[in-house]
Amino acid sequence: MWRVYIIKSKDHDWYYIGMSQNPFDRLKSHNSGKVRSTKYKKPYEILLIEEFDSLKKARTREKYYKTGFGKKVWMKKIKDNNGSGFPARSRPAGGPAGNP
């Protein structure tokens, strides 16, 4: 199972969108400074995780979230989840959970 994740720097107003089979292990890599593109703005927290049954579908969603309109979509998902204390988890439309 592939997952697209969005993390936010705890000290800066900066987000990172990535994909991994285990986003929590990947978060450890981001927070330990092993990822070049994120090491200067650590530490991070996970804001959103979406699951996909293939690498191709996950990559498509990751690329979409990096567009201007895609950013509006994931920002709304995060805003709607605000205050729950857990990362937003959803599946793409038509997925087993039926969530957009």
Order of alpha helices (4+ residues) and beta strands (2+ residues): beta-beta-alpha-beta-alpha-alpha-beta
